[in-house]
């Protein structure tokens, strides 16, 4: 009698765990779409600015999230199939995939956090030099477009202030046509508007473009880090549930074998 009650209790636990895992995998699959979406959004939304950064850590973090998100969606589907079929080999594969994705997303989160710590120093050392030496130079069209968009989007002029452009290779060259700042510094862009640097004509922002870009990238890095580490922690819970389900299936197989 006690043995029969125990079997019924084990069956009830297995069924509950099965449906719990199925719901988890559906949410997990949706979470993969969110993770991939955050990675794509990070690269598309003002992705031109990546050419202004000294290192590729920011872009790598986003690419890792996209990869992890795609793997999560595939793994979530695999997990649903494994739970429905109750195959231990398929569940073991699913469990291994969860751990692999956990490590990938954890790496993305840690990279974002580490880069966040050194972001300010990198921008101060690199952005000013990039803007003054590479702007409007042959073969540097990507950087020129990125700087123009940066100044227009964030309504700023120069890395620290508009006077930074006085040391620019472009401004000192005949090609500038007596401009004192690029036209993208102007509040309303018109041909050769950069010849006049009065506050009524150009953007005069405290801290310049460095401060604006730093805040923008910091916000994105925090989102990348939070999403990466948050989903990674969720996967640990899923891995634990999967391990419990595999153990229950193993026990059932043992009991069925012993009954024979």
C-alpha positions in Angstrom: 0.0 0.0 0.0 2.8 2.4 1.0 4.8 1.4 -2.1 1.7 2.2 -4.3 1.2 5.6 -2.7 4.9 6.4 -3.2 4.7 5.5 -6.9 1.6 7.7 -7.3 3.4 10.5 -5.5 6.5 10.1 -7.8 4.3 10.1 -10.9 2.5 13.3 -9.7 5.9 15.0 -9.1 7.1 13.9 -12.6 4.0 15.2 -14.3 4.2 18.6 -12.5 7.9 18.9 -13.2 7.2 18.0 -16.9 4.7 20.8 -17.3 6.8 23.2 -15.4 9.7 22.5 -17.7 7.5 22.9 -20.7 6.3 26.3 -19.6 9.8 27.3 -18.7 11.0 26.4 -22.2 8.3 28.4 -23.8 9.4 31.4 -21.7 13.0 30.6 -22.4 12.3 30.6 -26.2 10.7 34.0 -25.9 13.6 35.2 -23.8 16.0 34.1 -26.5 14.1 36.5 -28.9 14.5 39.3 -26.4 18.2 38.7 -25.9 18.8 38.6 -29.7 16.7 41.7 -30.1 18.8 43.6 -27.6 22.0 42.6 -29.4 20.6 43.7 -32.8 19.2 46.9 -31.3 22.6 47.7 -29.8 24.4 47.4 -33.2 21.7 49.1 -35.2 20.8 52.0 -32.9 23.6 54.5 -33.6 25.9 51.7 -34.6 27.9 54.2 -36.6 29.6 55.2 -33.3 31.5 51.9 -33.1 34.0 53.3 -35.6 34.9 56.0 -33.0 35.8 53.5 -30.3 39.4 52.3 -29.8 38.5 48.7 -28.9 35.8 46.3 -30.3 34.6 45.1 -26.8 31.3 46.9 -27.2 30.5 45.3 -30.5 31.8 41.9 -29.4 29.4 42.0 -26.4 26.5 42.7 -28.7 27.5 40.0 -31.2 27.8 37.5 -28.3 24.2 38.4 -27.2 22.9 37.8 -30.8 24.6 34.4 -30.9 23.4 33.5 -27.5 19.8 34.6 -28.3 19.8 32.5 -31.5 21.1 29.5 -29.5 18.5 30.1 -26.8 15.6 30.0 -29.3 16.9 26.7 -30.9 17.6 25.2 -27.5 14.2 26.2 -26.2 12.5 24.3 -29.0 14.8 21.3 -28.4 13.9 21.5 -24.7 10.2 21.3 -25.5 10.7 18.3 -27.7 12.8 16.6 -25.0 10.3 17.2 -22.3 7.3 15.9 -24.4 9.2 12.7 -25.4 10.8 12.2 -22.0 14.0 11.0 -23.5 16.9 11.1 -21.1 19.5 11.4 -23.9 17.7 14.4 -25.5 17.3 16.0 -22.1 21.0 15.5 -21.3 21.8 17.3 -24.6 19.4 20.1 -23.7 21.0 20.3 -20.2 24.5 20.6 -21.8 23.2 23.4 -24.2 21.8 25.3 -21.2 25.2 25.3 -19.5 27.0 26.3 -22.7 24.6 29.3 -23.3 24.9 30.2 -19.6 28.6 30.6 -20.1 28.2 32.6 -23.3 25.8 35.0 -21.8 27.8 35.3 -18.6 30.9 36.3 -20.7 28.8 38.9 -22.6 27.6 40.4 -19.3 31.1 40.4 -17.8 32.6 42.0 -20.9 30.0 44.7 -20.8 30.7 45.4 -17.2 34.5 45.5 -17.6 34.2 47.8 -20.6 31.8 50.0 -18.7 34.5 50.5 -16.1 37.1 51.8 -18.7 34.7 53.5 -21.1 35.4 57.0 -19.8 39.2 56.7 -20.1 39.0 55.2 -23.6 36.8 58.0 -24.9 39.0 60.7 -23.4 42.1 59.3 -24.9 40.8 58.2 -28.3 37.8 60.3 -29.4 39.5 63.7 -29.4 42.4 62.3 -31.5 40.0 60.5 -33.9 38.0 63.7 -34.5 40.9 66.0 -35.0 43.1 63.8 -37.2 40.7 61.6 -39.2 37.7 63.8 -39.9 37.2 64.5 -43.6 40.4 62.7 -44.5 40.8 60.4 -47.5 39.7 56.8 -46.7 38.1 57.9 -43.4 34.6 58.5 -44.8 33.0 56.2 -42.2 34.6 58.1 -39.3 33.5 61.4 -40.9 29.9 60.3 -41.2 30.0 58.9 -37.6 31.3 62.3 -36.2 28.7 64.3 -38.2 25.9 62.0 -36.9 27.3 62.2 -33.4 27.3 66.0 -33.3 23.8 66.2 -34.8 22.2 63.5 -32.7 23.6 64.6 -29.4 23.6 68.3 -30.3 27.3 68.8 -29.4 30.4 70.2 -31.1 34.0 68.8 -30.5 35.2 66.1 -28.2 35.3 68.4 -25.2 34.1 71.7 -26.7 34.0 73.5 -30.0 37.6 74.9 -29.6 38.9 71.3 -30.1 38.3 71.8 -33.8 41.0 74.5 -34.0 43.6 71.7 -33.9 41.8 69.7 -36.6 43.7 68.6 -39.7 40.6 69.4 -41.7 39.9 72.9 -40.2 43.6 73.8 -40.8 43.5 72.7 -44.4 42.3 74.7 -47.4 39.4 72.2 -47.9 37.7 73.7 -44.8 37.1 76.9 -46.8 37.7 79.0 -43.7 35.3 77.0 -41.5 36.1 77.1 -37.8 34.0 74.0 -37.1 32.4 71.4 -39.3 28.9 72.2 -40.6 27.5 69.3 -38.5 28.2 71.5 -35.4 25.5 73.9 -36.6 22.0 74.0 -35.1 20.6 74.4 -38.6 22.9 73.0 -41.2 23.4 75.2 -44.3 26.3 75.3 -46.7 29.5 76.7 -45.0 27.5 77.4 -41.7 30.6 76.2 -39.8 32.4 79.5 -40.6 30.6 81.1 -37.7 31.0 79.6 -34.2 28.7 81.9 -32.2 26.5 80.1 -29.6 23.4 81.1 -31.6 24.7 79.2 -34.6 26.5 76.1 -33.2 26.0 73.7 -30.3 27.9 74.7 -27.1 27.5 71.8 -24.7 29.2 71.4 -21.3 31.6 68.4 -21.6 31.3 68.2 -25.4 30.5 65.0 -27.3 32.6 62.8 -25.0 30.1 63.2 -22.2 27.1 62.6 -24.4 28.6 59.5 -26.1 29.8 58.2 -22.7 26.3 58.4 -21.3 24.8 56.8 -24.4 27.2 53.8 -24.4 27.1 53.4 -20.7 23.3 53.0 -20.9 23.6 50.4 -23.6 26.3 48.5 -21.7 24.2 48.3 -18.6 21.3 46.9 -20.6 23.6 44.3 -22.3 25.1 43.3 -18.9 21.7 43.2 -17.2 20.1 41.1 -19.9 23.1 38.7 -20.3 23.5 38.0 -16.5 19.7 38.0 -15.9 19.0 35.4 -18.6 22.1 33.4 -17.5 20.7 33.2 -13.9 17.3 32.1 -15.3 19.1 29.3 -17.2 20.6 28.0 -14.1 17.1 27.5 -12.7 16.2 25.7 -15.9 19.2 23.5 -15.7 18.3 22.6 -12.2 14.8 21.6 -13.2 16.1 19.6 -16.1 18.5 17.7 -13.8 15.7 16.9 -11.4 13.5 15.7 -14.3 16.3 13.5 -15.7 16.8 12.0 -12.2 13.1 11.2 -11.9 13.0 9.5 -15.3 16.1 7.5 -14.4 14.4 6.4 -11.2 11.3 5.4 -13.1 13.4 3.3 -15.6 15.2 1.6 -12.7 11.9 0.7 -11.0 10.4 -0.6 -14.2 13.5 -2.7 -14.8 13.4 -4.1 -11.2 9.7 -5.0 -11.6 10.6 -7.1 -14.6 
